[in-house]
Amino acid sequence: MPPGRIHCALFLLGCAVLCTPQAGAQFTGPKPPPPPPIRPVTIPAEPGALPPNQYGDPCEANAATVNFDACYADQFKGVDQDLNRLYRNVILAFEADIVDAHKRSDRGQLHYDATALLDLKNAQTEWTKYRDLECDAAGQQLQGGSIRPIIVNKCLILITRHRIDDIRAAYEIGGRNIE
């Protein structure tokens, strides 16, 4: 057994020994607090209506009445539209900066903005490849199973939301609004 697995096995064995109540022994310490209540999350119908980092799962929230395959596919489409809109806005902002630099004959700014625009486009192309490979890998373990599309779409949703947050963090600087 590799050393990492041995350490993990020893840790788990120690937890089992320490956490298993002995016959007749009673725990006399304070009771742990109850878990916090689960609050329902209301998801607006239009894409982009949620502020960053405040994500809910409308598919799980409506588990009794929802087709999960269709629900997660629709959720991904909406998040992907949000990303595409935000990405396009950043592109437009750089293009406007390039036009402004041309008007002012500012070669330094022109070079800077053109390079930043090219870098963004290249990064987006590579990020898209990463996202697709990562989510295919997540679904691979369930190849042929009916839950695979759900796992892949949940992965696509999560990674795309992270990309949206990354773009906001990187390009909403200096008072620039890319929404």
Backbone bond lengths (Angstrom), bond angles and torsions (degrees), N, CA, C in turn:
res aa  C-N    CA-C-N  psi(-1)  N-CA   C-N-CA  omega(-1)  CA-C   N-CA-C  phi
1 M - - - 1.460 - - 1.525 108.09 -
2 P 1.341 118.46 132.61 1.473 121.20 178.99 1.525 111.27 -60.63
3 P 1.353 117.15 152.58 1.478 120.24 -177.57 1.518 113.65 -55.44
4 G 1.341 118.96 -38.89 1.472 121.28 -179.66 1.517 111.75 -61.81
5 R 1.309 116.08 -39.45 1.470 120.01 179.55 1.524 110.97 -71.85
6 I 1.330 116.53 -35.06 1.464 119.80 178.55 1.515 109.32 -63.30
7 H 1.356 116.98 -46.15 1.465 120.18 179.09 1.519 110.97 -60.69
8 C 1.319 116.06 -43.29 1.453 120.68 -179.96 1.527 110.46 -63.03
9 A 1.339 116.49 -44.00 1.463 120.27 -179.80 1.520 111.06 -63.92
10 L 1.342 117.09 -41.68 1.466 120.31 178.22 1.522 111.00 -64.53
11 F 1.327 116.39 -40.65 1.458 120.23 178.18 1.525 111.00 -60.85
12 L 1.334 115.92 -48.60 1.461 120.29 -179.65 1.522 111.82 -63.45
13 L 1.349 116.85 -38.50 1.463 120.44 177.72 1.523 109.86 -63.78
14 G 1.333 116.10 -42.82 1.469 119.68 178.66 1.519 111.55 -62.94
15 C 1.326 116.70 -40.08 1.464 120.30 177.75 1.523 110.33 -63.79
16 A 1.313 116.26 -41.40 1.460 119.31 -179.01 1.518 110.76 -64.44
17 V 1.340 117.07 -40.35 1.467 120.46 -179.65 1.520 109.86 -68.67
18 L 1.330 117.11 -45.30 1.461 120.39 -176.68 1.516 112.86 -73.46
19 C 1.320 117.91 -29.74 1.452 120.86 -173.84 1.525 113.54 -96.28
20 T 1.326 117.87 -6.40 1.458 120.12 180.00 1.519 108.95 -87.95
21 P 1.338 118.83 124.89 1.462 120.13 179.65 1.528 110.29 -68.01
22 Q 1.294 115.45 138.60 1.465 121.39 177.03 1.525 108.98 -75.74
23 A 1.319 115.97 155.92 1.466 120.28 -179.77 1.514 109.28 -57.36
24 G 1.296 116.54 125.45 1.458 121.98 176.64 1.512 113.79 81.13
25 A 1.342 118.62 -11.95 1.462 120.29 -179.33 1.519 109.32 -79.62
26 Q 1.313 115.04 143.59 1.454 119.56 178.22 1.517 108.61 -123.62
27 F 1.303 113.91 142.99 1.454 119.81 177.51 1.521 107.87 -78.45
28 T 1.322 115.49 125.42 1.462 118.80 -176.77 1.523 112.45 -110.99
29 G 1.308 117.44 2.43 1.462 120.35 179.91 1.523 111.28 -75.22
30 P 1.322 115.48 178.38 1.474 118.75 179.45 1.532 110.03 -67.14
31 K 1.311 114.31 147.88 1.458 119.47 178.47 1.527 108.61 -73.30
32 P 1.332 115.80 142.12 1.467 117.26 177.72 1.526 109.81 -67.05
33 P 1.331 116.29 151.30 1.468 118.52 179.90 1.527 109.57 -66.53
34 P 1.326 116.64 152.66 1.468 118.57 177.67 1.526 109.73 -67.90
35 P 1.322 116.99 153.37 1.464 118.61 179.11 1.524 110.12 -64.53
36 P 1.332 116.30 151.73 1.469 118.57 179.44 1.527 109.87 -64.37
37 P 1.314 116.98 149.79 1.464 119.06 179.55 1.525 110.99 -66.00
38 I 1.301 115.77 147.43 1.453 121.03 177.47 1.521 107.53 -86.76
39 R 1.326 114.39 122.38 1.461 119.44 -179.13 1.526 109.18 -97.94
40 P 1.311 116.74 135.20 1.463 117.60 177.57 1.527 110.37 -68.18
41 V 1.307 115.70 146.85 1.455 122.23 178.63 1.516 107.68 -108.12
42 T 1.305 116.57 126.15 1.459 121.27 177.31 1.516 107.99 -94.10
43 I 1.315 115.84 123.33 1.454 120.98 -178.27 1.519 108.85 -102.32
44 P 1.335 117.12 122.55 1.463 119.53 176.81 1.525 110.55 -63.12
45 A 1.309 117.53 152.46 1.460 122.43 -176.25 1.524 112.61 -73.19
46 E 1.323 118.82 -27.97 1.455 120.02 -175.41 1.524 111.14 -92.20
47 P 1.350 117.06 142.55 1.456 120.26 177.40 1.515 110.83 -62.12
48 G 1.320 115.85 148.08 1.459 121.01 175.56 1.507 114.33 80.95
49 A 1.325 118.96 3.73 1.452 120.27 -176.48 1.523 112.37 -80.25
50 L 1.324 118.18 -17.21 1.462 120.30 179.11 1.530 110.24 -85.18
51 P 1.321 117.11 136.90 1.458 118.88 172.94 1.531 109.12 -67.29
52 P 1.339 118.33 160.03 1.450 120.21 -179.59 1.529 111.67 -58.00
53 N 1.320 115.85 146.57 1.463 124.46 175.81 1.523 114.00 65.15
54 Q 1.296 119.24 18.95 1.460 121.53 175.93 1.517 107.83 -126.38
55 Y 1.327 113.81 74.77 1.447 119.61 -174.05 1.521 110.13 -102.50
56 G 1.297 115.37 141.61 1.445 121.78 173.53 1.516 108.58 -121.20
57 D 1.290 117.06 174.85 1.462 121.13 179.35 1.518 107.99 -123.88
58 P 1.337 117.05 91.54 1.462 119.63 -178.00 1.524 112.15 -65.45
59 C 1.310 117.67 -24.88 1.466 119.68 179.50 1.525 110.25 -67.81
60 E 1.340 116.82 -46.14 1.464 119.64 177.86 1.526 111.46 -70.98
61 A 1.318 116.81 -32.60 1.458 119.92 -179.72 1.529 111.48 -64.62
62 N 1.322 116.88 -26.63 1.460 121.78 -179.70 1.528 110.97 -116.15
63 A 1.328 116.26 37.26 1.463 122.23 -171.96 1.525 113.52 -56.20
64 A 1.306 117.83 -31.84 1.464 120.16 -176.23 1.528 112.42 -71.59
65 T 1.321 117.26 -23.99 1.468 119.35 -172.75 1.516 114.29 -124.25
66 V 1.323 118.37 11.76 1.456 119.71 -172.18 1.529 111.32 -114.35
67 N 1.330 115.81 146.89 1.456 122.70 169.42 1.526 105.32 -89.38
68 F 1.334 117.34 108.09 1.457 120.94 -172.50 1.525 112.66 -61.51
69 D 1.325 118.35 -40.40 1.468 119.62 179.44 1.529 110.21 -57.03
70 A 1.323 116.78 -51.17 1.460 121.49 -178.38 1.528 111.16 -67.86
71 C 1.316 116.78 -40.05 1.469 120.25 -177.35 1.522 111.08 -62.47
72 Y 1.345 117.39 -49.61 1.463 119.36 -178.98 1.524 111.63 -69.32
73 A 1.324 117.55 -33.28 1.471 119.70 175.53 1.530 109.84 -63.44
74 D 1.330 117.21 -42.52 1.467 121.20 178.03 1.523 111.18 -66.36
75 Q 1.334 116.95 -40.25 1.465 120.19 178.12 1.519 110.58 -61.55
76 F 1.336 116.34 -42.51 1.468 118.78 178.72 1.522 110.78 -63.67
77 K 1.319 117.94 -42.09 1.468 120.26 179.06 1.526 110.71 -57.79
78 G 1.322 116.53 -43.05 1.467 120.29 179.75 1.514 112.54 -65.43
79 V 1.331 117.33 -44.11 1.461 121.36 179.87 1.525 109.81 -67.00
80 D 1.324 116.88 -38.96 1.461 120.97 178.28 1.531 110.21 -64.05
81 Q 1.327 117.44 -38.40 1.465 120.98 176.03 1.530 110.33 -63.54
82 D 1.331 116.43 -40.80 1.467 120.43 177.24 1.526 110.69 -59.58
83 L 1.336 115.55 -46.62 1.463 119.91 179.66 1.527 110.67 -62.26
84 N 1.312 117.33 -46.53 1.461 120.43 -178.81 1.531 111.91 -61.44
85 R 1.330 117.10 -39.56 1.471 121.15 177.78 1.528 110.33 -64.03
86 L 1.335 116.39 -46.21 1.460 120.81 -178.88 1.530 110.60 -65.16
87 Y 1.315 116.60 -44.63 1.465 121.96 178.68 1.532 110.22 -59.77
88 R 1.320 116.03 -45.02 1.472 120.13 179.11 1.523 111.00 -62.21
89 N 1.316 117.32 -39.04 1.463 120.82 178.64 1.526 111.73 -63.42
90 V 1.338 117.12 -38.28 1.461 119.94 177.66 1.524 109.66 -66.82
91 I 1.323 116.46 -42.22 1.470 121.06 177.36 1.535 109.51 -58.02
92 L 1.331 116.09 -47.27 1.469 120.20 -179.73 1.530 111.35 -62.24
93 A 1.342 116.66 -37.66 1.465 119.74 178.69 1.527 110.60 -64.15
94 F 1.331 117.37 -43.52 1.465 119.94 177.62 1.525 111.25 -65.77
95 E 1.322 117.17 -40.63 1.465 120.07 178.82 1.532 110.78 -62.65
96 A 1.323 117.32 -39.08 1.469 120.60 176.79 1.526 110.11 -65.47
97 D 1.331 117.32 -39.54 1.472 120.76 177.22 1.529 110.95 -63.52
98 I 1.339 116.61 -37.55 1.458 120.93 179.01 1.529 110.59 -66.03
99 V 1.329 116.26 -43.86 1.469 120.24 177.09 1.523 110.01 -60.02
100 D 1.332 116.62 -43.90 1.463 121.07 179.49 1.530 110.97 -62.93
101 A 1.331 116.78 -41.93 1.473 120.29 179.28 1.531 110.53 -64.87
102 H 1.337 117.35 -37.00 1.472 120.72 175.78 1.524 110.35 -62.14
103 K 1.327 116.95 -45.97 1.475 121.02 -178.90 1.519 111.18 -59.74
104 R 1.330 115.91 -37.22 1.464 120.67 -178.10 1.522 112.33 -89.28
105 S 1.334 116.73 -1.17 1.469 122.32 -176.38 1.533 111.33 53.86
106 D 1.296 115.82 38.95 1.473 122.39 -179.33 1.527 108.53 -94.40
107 R 1.344 115.31 90.35 1.457 120.39 -176.31 1.532 112.43 -62.51
108 G 1.297 117.02 -37.02 1.470 120.46 179.35 1.517 111.36 -62.81
109 Q 1.324 116.64 -48.26 1.466 121.00 179.45 1.529 110.55 -66.77
110 L 1.308 116.22 -38.54 1.462 120.85 178.42 1.529 110.44 -60.43
111 H 1.315 116.19 -46.67 1.467 120.64 178.70 1.537 110.44 -62.85
112 Y 1.316 114.68 -44.85 1.481 119.61 -179.66 1.532 110.61 -59.34
113 D 1.317 117.84 -50.28 1.465 121.22 -176.87 1.523 112.29 -67.93
114 A 1.335 116.84 -39.68 1.465 119.81 178.73 1.528 110.35 -64.55
115 T 1.318 116.90 -40.24 1.467 120.75 177.83 1.524 110.64 -66.53
116 A 1.318 117.01 -43.29 1.469 120.43 179.33 1.527 111.12 -62.42
117 L 1.325 116.57 -40.20 1.458 121.11 178.64 1.532 110.88 -64.43
118 L 1.309 117.11 -45.82 1.461 121.19 178.31 1.529 110.79 -63.17
119 D 1.323 116.85 -42.82 1.468 120.81 178.46 1.527 111.41 -61.67
120 L 1.326 116.60 -41.53 1.463 120.12 178.37 1.524 110.70 -62.29
121 K 1.322 116.98 -45.76 1.467 120.30 -179.76 1.530 111.22 -62.66
122 N 1.328 116.82 -42.63 1.463 120.09 177.78 1.530 111.16 -65.02
123 A 1.316 116.64 -41.87 1.464 120.12 179.25 1.522 110.86 -63.08
124 Q 1.325 116.67 -40.39 1.465 120.07 -179.73 1.529 111.04 -65.87
125 T 1.317 116.65 -39.65 1.464 120.55 177.54 1.526 110.42 -62.16
126 E 1.320 116.70 -46.41 1.468 120.59 -179.50 1.528 111.18 -69.39
127 W 1.332 116.89 -37.60 1.461 119.71 177.90 1.528 110.51 -62.68
128 T 1.319 117.76 -40.54 1.464 121.35 179.18 1.526 110.19 -61.23
129 K 1.317 116.88 -42.39 1.474 120.43 176.55 1.530 110.04 -61.25
130 Y 1.333 116.56 -46.14 1.467 121.15 178.71 1.526 111.02 -58.27
131 R 1.332 116.53 -49.31 1.464 120.75 -178.57 1.522 111.24 -56.59
132 D 1.312 115.87 -48.24 1.456 119.84 -177.53 1.525 111.81 -65.31
133 L 1.333 117.08 -42.65 1.469 119.87 178.01 1.526 111.74 -64.99
134 E 1.314 116.41 -43.45 1.472 121.02 -179.10 1.524 110.92 -61.19
135 C 1.301 116.74 -44.97 1.461 119.40 -176.81 1.523 112.01 -75.94
136 D 1.319 117.60 -31.33 1.468 119.37 171.96 1.524 110.04 -63.39
137 A 1.326 116.55 -40.66 1.468 120.17 178.06 1.530 110.97 -64.40
138 A 1.326 116.74 -39.98 1.472 119.64 178.32 1.521 110.83 -62.97
139 G 1.325 117.70 -37.43 1.449 121.25 -179.81 1.515 113.97 -81.57
140 Q 1.333 116.95 -18.86 1.454 120.98 -176.63 1.528 112.20 -58.68
141 Q 1.309 117.07 -36.42 1.465 119.96 -179.10 1.526 112.07 -63.31
142 L 1.320 116.59 -15.73 1.463 121.44 -179.05 1.521 111.17 -116.98
143 Q 1.329 116.62 23.90 1.457 121.90 -177.40 1.523 110.46 -51.73
144 G 1.313 115.89 128.19 1.464 121.11 179.32 1.515 113.56 86.34
145 G 1.325 117.36 -8.91 1.461 120.66 -179.80 1.516 111.50 -88.98
146 S 1.307 115.37 154.30 1.464 119.54 -178.09 1.527 112.52 -71.60
147 I 1.334 118.37 -17.01 1.464 120.93 -178.85 1.537 111.43 -87.37
148 R 1.323 118.33 -11.81 1.469 121.62 -177.34 1.526 112.96 -53.30
149 P 1.345 119.90 -49.54 1.476 118.33 -179.58 1.530 112.80 -59.95
150 I 1.306 117.01 -33.67 1.469 120.40 179.03 1.530 109.47 -66.29
151 I 1.328 116.95 -47.15 1.466 121.26 -179.42 1.529 110.09 -62.07
152 V 1.318 116.96 -44.73 1.473 120.58 -179.66 1.525 110.10 -62.95
153 N 1.323 118.01 -46.59 1.472 119.97 -178.95 1.522 111.99 -66.83
154 K 1.335 118.31 -38.03 1.469 119.61 176.74 1.526 110.22 -62.77
155 C 1.323 116.60 -39.18 1.459 121.37 176.64 1.525 110.37 -63.45
156 L 1.330 117.07 -46.86 1.464 121.20 179.16 1.526 111.08 -59.19
157 I 1.315 116.17 -41.03 1.469 120.97 179.60 1.525 110.02 -62.68
158 L 1.325 116.20 -50.60 1.466 120.89 -176.54 1.529 111.61 -61.84
159 I 1.321 116.81 -49.03 1.463 119.87 -177.46 1.528 110.82 -66.85
160 T 1.319 117.49 -36.39 1.467 120.40 178.55 1.529 110.53 -67.68
161 R 1.324 117.43 -39.18 1.476 119.59 175.93 1.518 110.81 -62.28
162 H 1.330 116.76 -39.52 1.466 119.59 177.61 1.525 110.60 -63.40
163 R 1.323 116.75 -39.21 1.473 120.21 179.03 1.528 110.44 -64.31
164 I 1.321 116.62 -39.81 1.466 120.25 176.51 1.525 109.92 -59.05
165 D 1.330 116.17 -46.42 1.465 120.25 178.69 1.531 111.00 -62.07
166 D 1.342 116.67 -40.40 1.465 120.74 179.58 1.524 111.09 -63.71
167 I 1.318 117.18 -43.75 1.467 120.31 179.84 1.523 110.15 -64.20
168 R 1.309 117.10 -43.31 1.472 119.18 177.85 1.522 110.64 -59.36
169 A 1.327 116.24 -46.51 1.468 120.17 -177.80 1.530 111.41 -63.47
170 A 1.318 117.07 -37.36 1.458 120.56 -176.13 1.527 113.70 -80.60
171 Y 1.324 117.79 -32.61 1.460 119.64 -169.68 1.518 114.73 -115.32
172 E 1.306 119.00 -9.72 1.473 119.76 173.81 1.529 107.75 -91.52
173 I 1.319 114.60 67.22 1.454 120.79 -178.18 1.518 108.98 -122.35
174 G 1.300 115.58 155.16 1.461 120.03 178.23 1.517 113.71 62.26
175 G 1.315 116.56 29.91 1.453 120.32 179.26 1.510 114.84 82.17
176 R 1.323 117.07 3.22 1.469 120.99 179.60 1.516 109.48 -70.44
177 N 1.309 116.36 129.21 1.464 121.90 175.93 1.514 107.33 -107.75
178 I 1.319 117.20 117.24 1.466 120.91 -178.01 1.516 112.03 -104.04
179 E 1.295 116.73 8.49 1.472 119.39 177.29 1.491 107.52 -80.17
